[in-house]
Amino acid sequence: MKTDFSLNEILINDTPYAYIDEGKGPTLLLIHGSLCDYRYWKAQIPQIAQHFRVIAPSLRHYAPITLDSKEGFSVAQHAEDMSELLKQLVGTETVHVLGHSRGGAVALQLALKHDYQVESLILADPGIRNEEELSASIAFKQEALRLIQDGQIDAGLTLFIDSVSGKGTYQRMVKWFKDMVRENAHTLSLQRFEPPFLICEDLRVLQNFRITLIGGSDSPAPFPNIIKCLQDMWPQAKTHILSPASHGMNLSLPSEFNQIVIDHLQYCEEQKRLELGR
C-alpha cells in the first residue's frame, strides 16, 4: 500500500494552498478540523485512495504554508476556498465530502452554498453547536488560547485536545500528531474571531443528500448530542458509532473508520449509476 504521497501547491482566491491528491475514480474531499492539516488524514489516504480519488488540503492559515495576513479565517471563507479548489481540480464533477470536527462545519457550509458540487456528505463528530452548548465551547477555547499566548503551548494544547477528546488524550498522542498541532497552535488566535456554526432549520434542506454520520463511543459533550440532533433532522442519514473511540476516531480505529467511508462511497456511486440508468 502506497504511503509516500507528494504534497502539491495551488493558488486559491489569491492564497497558496497545500494539498494531497491521490488515487483515481470518484473524488472524496477530506476537510480537517481545528489545529490539524492534511496530515490528519494519513491513516485514511492510503486505503481509500486504492478505490477512489482522494483530495486532502490544508485549509487557509494551516501548516505547511504560513501567511503574513490574518484575514480570511472563517468557516465561510474556508468553504469558498474549497469550492474554488474543486473547480480547479475536478471541474464540474460532483464530489463526496468528509469533514471532521470544525471541518464538518466547513463541509456543511460548502453543501449549503455550493450544493451543485457536492454528491454526498460524511460528517465525523461535526463541530457545530446549539445555543445551549455555545458558551461552554467559547470558554475552554479562550482559556486554551490564553495559555498558548502566555507561552504555555503544550498546556494550552492539552486543554483544547482533552476538552474535545477526553482527559489525557494529548499526553497519549504520538509525536507526529503533537508536532502537527503545535505547528497549527497559532490558528486558535484566528479562530476566536469567527462566528459559531449553529444547528438551525437551514440544515433541513440537506436531507436530500446521502449522509453518513460518524461518532465515537467516548466522544465528550457536545458531540453525542450533535449527532442526535442531526439524526432527528435527517432521518435518511446513516449513523455509525465507533467503539472504543473518542473524537479522533479515524486515528484510533482507522480500519473501521475507513471501511465506513468506503462503504458509503460505494453505495452512493451505485445508487447514482442506478438513477442514471432509469
C-alpha positions in Angstrom: 0.0 0.0 0.0 1.5 3.4 -1.0 2.2 5.7 1.9 4.6 8.3 0.5 2.4 10.9 -1.0 3.6 14.1 -2.8 2.5 17.4 -1.5 1.1 19.8 -4.1 0.5 23.5 -4.1 -2.2 25.6 -5.7 -3.4 29.2 -5.7 -6.9 29.6 -4.4 -8.5 33.0 -4.2 -5.0 34.5 -4.3 -3.8 32.4 -1.4 -1.5 29.4 -1.7 -2.9 26.1 -0.5 -1.0 22.8 0.1 -2.9 19.5 -0.7 -2.5 15.8 -1.3 -4.2 14.4 -4.5 -4.0 10.6 -4.8 -6.0 7.8 -6.4 -8.4 7.6 -9.3 -12.2 7.4 -9.7 -14.9 9.4 -8.0 -13.5 12.1 -5.7 -13.5 12.3 -1.9 -12.6 15.7 -0.4 -11.2 15.5 3.1 -11.6 18.5 5.4 -9.6 18.6 8.6 -10.6 20.3 11.9 -9.0 22.7 14.4 -5.3 22.5 14.9 -4.9 20.0 12.1 -3.9 20.0 8.5 -3.6 17.5 5.6 -1.5 15.2 7.8 -4.6 14.4 9.9 -5.7 12.0 7.2 -2.5 10.0 7.0 -4.3 6.8 8.2 -7.1 7.3 5.6 -5.5 8.3 2.4 -3.5 5.1 1.6 -6.5 2.8 2.0 -9.2 5.0 0.5 -7.0 6.0 -2.5 -6.9 2.4 -3.6 -10.6 2.8 -4.6 -11.2 6.5 -5.1 -9.5 9.8 -5.8 -8.7 11.5 -2.5 -8.0 15.2 -2.2 -6.8 16.3 1.3 -5.9 20.1 1.6 -4.6 22.1 4.5 -7.1 24.9 5.0 -6.1 28.6 4.7 -3.6 29.6 7.5 -2.8 26.0 8.5 0.6 24.3 8.0 2.7 23.9 6.0 2.0 27.3 4.4 2.5 30.4 6.7 0.6 33.5 5.7 1.5 37.0 6.7 -2.1 38.2 6.6 -4.5 37.2 9.3 -7.5 37.8 7.1 -9.8 35.1 5.7 -10.1 32.7 8.7 -13.7 31.6 8.9 -15.9 28.6 8.1 -17.5 30.7 5.3 -14.1 31.6 3.7 -12.8 28.0 4.0 -15.9 26.7 2.3 -15.5 29.3 -0.5 -11.9 28.2 -0.9 -12.9 24.5 -1.0 -15.4 25.4 -3.8 -12.7 27.1 -5.8 -10.3 24.2 -5.2 -12.9 21.8 -6.6 -13.5 24.0 -9.6 -9.8 23.9 -10.4 -9.1 20.2 -9.6 -12.3 18.4 -10.7 -14.2 20.9 -12.8 -17.9 20.3 -13.0 -17.7 16.8 -11.4 -19.6 16.4 -8.1 -17.6 15.1 -5.1 -18.1 13.3 -1.8 -17.1 15.4 1.2 -15.9 14.2 4.5 -15.4 16.8 7.3 -14.1 16.1 10.8 -14.9 18.4 13.8 -14.6 22.0 12.6 -14.1 20.6 9.1 -17.6 19.2 9.4 -18.9 22.8 9.7 -16.9 23.7 6.6 -18.4 20.7 4.7 -21.9 21.7 5.7 -21.3 25.3 4.6 -19.9 24.0 1.3 -23.0 21.9 0.8 -25.4 24.7 1.7 -23.8 27.3 -0.6 -22.5 25.1 -3.4 -24.8 22.1 -3.4 -24.1 21.5 -7.2 -20.6 20.5 -6.3 -21.4 18.0 -3.5 -22.5 14.4 -4.2 -22.7 13.3 -0.6 -21.6 14.1 3.0 -19.8 12.2 5.7 -19.6 14.1 9.0 -17.4 12.8 11.8 -18.2 14.5 15.1 -19.1 17.7 13.3 -18.0 20.9 15.1 -21.4 22.7 15.2 -23.4 23.8 18.3 -26.8 24.6 19.5 -27.3 27.8 21.6 -27.1 26.0 24.9 -23.7 24.4 24.1 -22.2 27.6 22.7 -20.9 29.3 26.0 -19.0 26.2 27.2 -17.3 25.9 23.8 -16.2 29.5 23.9 -14.9 29.3 27.4 -12.4 26.5 27.0 -11.1 27.8 23.7 -10.4 31.2 25.3 -8.5 29.6 28.1 -6.5 27.4 25.8 -5.6 30.4 23.7 -4.6 32.4 26.8 -2.2 29.6 27.8 -0.7 29.5 24.3 -0.3 33.2 24.1 1.5 33.1 27.5 4.0 30.7 26.1 2.5 27.6 27.7 1.9 26.0 24.4 1.6 22.4 25.5 -0.6 23.3 28.4 -3.0 25.2 26.0 -3.0 22.4 23.5 -3.6 19.8 26.3 -6.7 21.8 27.4 -8.0 22.1 23.9 -7.4 18.5 22.8 -8.6 17.0 26.1 -11.7 19.1 26.0 -12.8 17.7 22.7 -11.4 14.2 23.0 -11.3 13.3 26.7 -8.9 13.8 29.6 -5.3 12.5 28.9 -5.7 12.4 25.2 -3.0 14.9 24.3 -0.4 13.2 26.6 -1.1 9.8 24.8 -0.8 11.2 21.3 2.1 10.2 19.1 4.9 12.6 18.1 3.6 13.4 14.6 0.3 14.5 15.9 1.8 16.7 18.6 4.1 18.2 16.0 1.1 18.9 13.8 -1.0 20.7 16.5 2.0 22.7 17.7 2.6 23.9 14.2 -1.1 25.0 14.0 -1.4 26.4 17.5 -1.4 29.9 16.1 -4.7 29.3 14.3 -6.6 29.4 17.6 -5.9 33.1 17.8 -7.6 33.5 14.4 -10.4 31.1 15.2 -11.6 33.1 18.2 -13.0 35.8 15.8 -15.2 33.5 13.7 -18.9 33.3 14.3 -20.1 29.8 15.5 -21.8 27.4 13.2 -25.1 26.7 14.8 -27.6 23.9 14.3 -30.5 25.6 12.6 -33.5 24.8 10.3 -31.5 25.8 7.3 -29.7 22.4 7.5 -33.0 20.6 6.8 -32.5 21.3 3.1 -29.6 18.8 3.1 -32.0 15.9 3.8 -31.9 15.3 0.0 -28.2 14.4 0.3 -26.9 10.9 1.1 -25.3 11.5 4.5 -23.3 9.3 6.9 -22.7 10.4 10.5 -19.7 9.0 12.4 -19.2 9.4 16.2 -17.0 8.0 18.9 -18.5 5.9 21.7 -16.4 8.0 24.2 -16.7 11.4 22.5 -17.4 14.0 25.1 -20.2 16.6 25.1 -21.5 18.1 22.9 -20.7 15.7 20.1 -23.1 12.9 21.0 -25.9 15.5 21.2 -24.9 17.0 17.9 -25.1 13.6 16.3 -28.5 13.0 17.8 -29.8 16.4 16.6 -28.6 15.7 13.1 -30.2 12.3 13.1 -33.5 13.8 14.1 -33.2 16.5 11.4 -32.0 14.0 8.6 -33.9 10.7 9.1 -32.3 9.3 5.9 -28.8 9.6 7.4 -26.9 6.5 8.4 -25.1 6.7 11.7 -22.1 4.7 12.9 -20.7 5.0 16.5 -17.2 3.5 16.7 -16.1 1.9 19.9 -13.9 2.2 21.8 -13.1 5.6 20.3 -13.4 9.3 21.1 -13.3 12.4 18.9 -10.3 11.3 16.9 -12.0 8.0 15.9 -10.3 8.0 12.5 -6.9 7.8 14.3 -7.8 5.3 17.0 -9.8 2.9 14.7 -8.6 3.7 11.2 -9.5 0.4 9.5 -13.1 0.5 10.9 -13.4 4.2 10.0 -12.0 3.8 6.5 -14.4 0.9 5.8 -17.4 3.0 6.8 -16.2 5.7 4.4 -15.5 3.2 1.5 -18.9 1.6 2.0 -20.6 5.0 2.0 -18.8 6.0 -1.3 -19.5 2.6 -3.0 -23.2 2.8 -2.0 -23.6 6.4 -3.2 -21.9 5.6 -6.5 -24.0 2.5 -7.1 -27.2 4.5 -6.4 -26.0 7.2 -8.7 -25.5 4.6 -11.5 -28.9 3.1 -10.9 -30.6 6.6 -11.0 -28.8 7.5 -14.3 -29.8 4.2 -15.8 -33.5 4.7 -15.3 
